[in-house]
Amino acid sequence: MDREQTEEGEVLPEYDFGEGVRGKHARAYRQGHTVRVHHPDGTTTVVNEDPLPESHRAELDRRLAELEENPDSGSPWEEVRARLERAR
């Protein structure tokens, strides 16, 4: 669907997190990550990102612990979307 075809207030499919899973990638992200850029000439650039700074790691750990203690404590996507629309 093109942006021009999207009706006012409709969420584009690539931004709809209705089927998302909270915390799915948090533990892996905490360990750091690698980005590989494959160039047209056949070469590859590899960028290793350092693990999170300690302050970010502590916040992520806090949020993960909260999620594990209260897995249903988050807001459903429909509620988040409604809040965002009201804030416009």
RAWO-V233594 format. One record per residue. N is the residue number from 1. RES is the residue in one letter. PSI is psi in radians with two decimals (999 if undefined). NEAR is the number of other C-alpha atoms within 12 Angstrom. Layout:
# RAWO-V233594
N_RES_PSI_NEAR + N_RES_PSI_NEAR
This chain:
# RAWO-V233594
1_M_2.23_11 + 2_D_2.68_11 + 3_R_-0.64_13 + 4_E_-0.49_9 + 5_Q_-0.16_11 + 6_T_2.23_12 + 7_E_2.72_11 + 8_E_2.24_10 + 9_G_-0.15_14 + 10_E_2.41_19 + 11_V_2.25_22 + 12_L_2.55_17 + 13_P_-0.64_13 + 14_E_-0.20_13 + 15_Y_0.09_12 + 16_D_1.91_15 + 17_F_0.38_18 + 18_G_-0.52_18 + 19_E_0.21_13 + 20_G_2.76_15 + 21_V_2.06_16 + 22_R_2.33_23 + 23_G_0.11_21 + 24_K_-0.73_14 + 25_H_0.06_15 + 26_A_-0.79_24 + 27_R_-0.72_20 + 28_A_-0.72_15 + 29_Y_-0.61_20 + 30_R_-0.51_24 + 31_Q_-0.11_20 + 32_G_2.99_19 + 33_H_2.85_18 + 34_T_2.37_15 + 35_V_2.23_13 + 36_R_2.18_13 + 37_V_2.06_14 + 38_H_2.06_12 + 39_H_2.69_10 + 40_P_-0.46_8 + 41_D_0.08_8 + 42_G_-0.14_8 + 43_T_2.83_10 + 44_T_2.35_12 + 45_T_2.28_14 + 46_V_2.24_13 + 47_V_2.05_13 + 48_N_2.05_13 + 49_E_2.33_15 + 50_D_2.69_15 + 51_P_2.88_18 + 52_L_2.60_20 + 53_P_2.70_15 + 54_E_-0.68_13 + 55_S_-0.68_12 + 56_H_-0.70_17 + 57_R_-0.74_21 + 58_A_-0.73_14 + 59_E_-0.73_16 + 60_L_-0.74_23 + 61_D_-0.72_21 + 62_R_-0.79_17 + 63_R_-0.67_21 + 64_L_-0.72_23 + 65_A_-0.73_17 + 66_E_-0.74_17 + 67_L_-0.74_20 + 68_E_-0.62_16 + 69_E_-0.63_12 + 70_N_1.30_13 + 71_P_-0.38_16 + 72_D_0.22_12 + 73_S_-0.30_14 + 74_G_2.94_20 + 75_S_2.42_19 + 76_P_2.70_19 + 77_W_-0.71_19 + 78_E_-0.69_17 + 79_E_-0.76_14 + 80_V_-0.79_16 + 81_R_-0.76_20 + 82_A_-0.72_16 + 83_R_-0.73_13 + 84_L_-0.70_13 + 85_E_-0.65_14 + 86_R_-0.50_10 + 87_A_-0.20_8 + 88_R_999_8
